[in-house]
Amino acid sequence: MKQLIAATAFSVVASQAIADGVVTVPFDGSFDDATFAVETAIVGQGLIIDYVSHVGDMLNRTGVDVGSDKQIFSTADIFIFCSAKISREVMEADPMNIGYCPYSIFVAEDESGVMVGYRTYPDGPMQKVQALLEGIVKEAAGN
């Protein structure tokens, strides 16, 4: 029953965010715990993280330089990676799917708390990528 409730809650949160082209899931824990959980879930899929972009640091560092004093996130990281198997499948279906590669999952913290998320992909072959990202985020968020 607990799993059904968690799955339903995930679906509700995800469906609300899909309209914006981004799926976000609240993370019950610290930012550091969330980044560790995401990294562990990605590596657990047999994938290699190519790069971690520290977007939150950049935004906080450059705000004054661009004339803003608004803090968007207290911290935010984006994990960049690819799947050779899935990438080959989606690019064999349409070589222009290269435009969606590499894939990313973000962890961010703002005044409402810590969240984990990813962008949505178009119908068709790219749904394989979206399913991969959804699975990684569900695992990281404990759903």
C-alpha positions as CSV (number, residue, x, y, z in Angstrom):
1,M,0.0,0.0,0.0
2,K,2.8,2.4,0.9
3,Q,4.4,1.8,-2.5
4,L,1.1,2.5,-4.3
5,I,0.7,5.8,-2.4
6,A,4.3,6.7,-3.2
7,A,3.9,5.8,-6.9
8,T,0.6,7.8,-7.0
9,A,2.3,10.8,-5.4
10,F,5.2,10.6,-7.8
11,S,2.7,10.5,-10.7
12,V,0.9,13.5,-9.5
13,V,4.0,15.6,-8.9
14,A,5.4,14.5,-12.3
15,S,2.3,15.2,-14.2
16,Q,2.0,18.7,-12.8
17,A,5.6,19.4,-13.8
18,I,5.4,17.8,-17.3
19,A,3.4,20.8,-18.5
20,D,6.4,22.9,-18.0
21,G,8.8,20.5,-19.7
22,V,10.5,19.6,-16.5
23,V,9.7,16.8,-14.0
24,T,10.6,17.6,-10.4
25,V,10.3,15.4,-7.3
26,P,10.8,16.6,-3.8
27,F,13.7,15.0,-1.9
28,D,13.2,14.3,1.8
29,G,16.7,15.1,3.0
30,S,19.7,17.4,2.5
31,F,21.1,18.6,-0.8
32,D,24.3,16.5,-0.2
33,D,22.2,13.4,0.5
34,A,20.2,14.1,-2.7
35,T,23.4,14.5,-4.9
36,F,24.8,11.3,-3.4
37,A,21.5,9.5,-4.1
38,V,21.4,10.7,-7.7
39,E,25.1,9.9,-8.3
40,T,24.6,6.4,-6.8
41,A,21.4,5.8,-8.9
42,I,23.2,6.8,-12.2
43,V,26.3,4.7,-11.5
44,G,24.0,1.9,-10.4
45,Q,22.6,1.8,-13.9
46,G,26.1,1.1,-15.2
47,L,26.4,4.7,-16.5
48,I,29.4,7.1,-16.2
49,I,28.8,10.6,-15.1
50,D,30.7,12.8,-17.6
51,Y,30.4,16.1,-15.8
52,V,28.7,17.7,-12.8
53,S,27.8,21.3,-13.5
54,H,27.6,23.5,-10.4
55,V,24.9,25.8,-11.7
56,G,23.9,27.0,-8.3
57,D,27.4,28.2,-7.5
58,M,27.6,30.0,-10.9
59,L,24.2,31.7,-10.4
60,N,25.1,32.8,-6.9
61,R,28.6,34.0,-8.0
62,T,27.4,36.0,-11.0
63,G,24.2,37.5,-9.8
64,V,25.7,40.9,-8.9
65,D,27.7,40.9,-12.2
66,V,24.4,40.8,-14.1
67,G,22.6,43.3,-12.0
68,S,20.5,40.9,-9.8
69,D,20.4,40.3,-6.1
70,K,17.8,37.5,-6.3
71,Q,19.0,34.1,-5.1
72,I,17.3,31.4,-7.3
73,F,18.8,28.4,-5.6
74,S,20.8,28.1,-2.5
75,T,22.7,25.3,-4.4
76,A,22.1,23.3,-7.6
77,D,24.0,20.7,-9.5
78,I,23.3,19.1,-12.9
79,F,24.6,15.5,-13.5
80,I,25.5,15.0,-17.2
81,F,25.7,11.5,-18.6
82,C,24.8,9.3,-21.5
83,S,23.7,5.7,-22.2
84,A,25.5,4.1,-25.1
85,K,22.8,1.5,-25.5
86,I,19.8,3.8,-25.3
87,S,21.5,6.6,-27.3
88,R,22.2,4.2,-30.1
89,E,18.6,3.0,-30.1
90,V,17.1,6.5,-30.3
91,M,19.6,7.8,-32.8
92,E,19.2,4.7,-35.1
93,A,15.5,5.6,-35.0
94,D,16.3,9.3,-35.9
95,P,19.8,10.6,-36.1
96,M,18.7,14.1,-35.1
97,N,17.9,12.7,-31.6
98,I,21.6,13.6,-31.2
99,G,20.3,17.0,-30.2
100,Y,19.0,15.5,-26.9
101,C,22.3,14.0,-25.9
102,P,23.8,14.0,-23.3
103,Y,21.1,13.5,-20.7
104,S,20.9,15.3,-17.4
105,I,19.4,15.1,-13.9
106,F,19.5,18.0,-11.6
107,V,19.4,18.5,-7.8
108,A,18.5,21.9,-6.5
109,E,17.6,23.5,-3.3
110,D,15.4,26.6,-2.9
111,E,13.2,28.1,-0.2
112,S,10.8,25.2,-0.6
113,G,13.4,22.5,-0.1
114,V,15.5,20.0,-2.1
115,M,14.2,18.6,-5.4
116,V,15.5,16.2,-8.0
117,G,14.4,16.4,-11.6
118,Y,14.9,16.1,-15.4
119,R,13.5,17.6,-18.6
120,T,10.8,15.8,-20.6
121,Y,11.3,14.3,-24.0
122,P,9.1,14.1,-27.1
123,D,6.9,11.1,-27.8
124,G,8.4,8.2,-29.7
125,P,11.9,6.8,-29.3
126,M,13.0,9.5,-26.8
127,Q,10.6,8.1,-24.3
128,K,13.2,5.4,-23.7
129,V,15.5,8.1,-22.4
130,Q,12.7,9.7,-20.3
131,A,11.9,6.2,-18.8
132,L,15.6,5.9,-17.8
133,L,15.7,9.3,-16.2
134,E,12.4,8.7,-14.4
135,G,13.7,5.4,-13.0
136,I,16.9,7.1,-11.8
137,V,15.0,9.9,-10.1
138,K,12.5,7.5,-8.5
139,E,15.4,5.5,-7.1
140,A,17.2,8.5,-5.9
141,A,14.1,10.0,-4.2
142,G,13.3,6.7,-2.6
143,N,10.1,6.2,-4.5
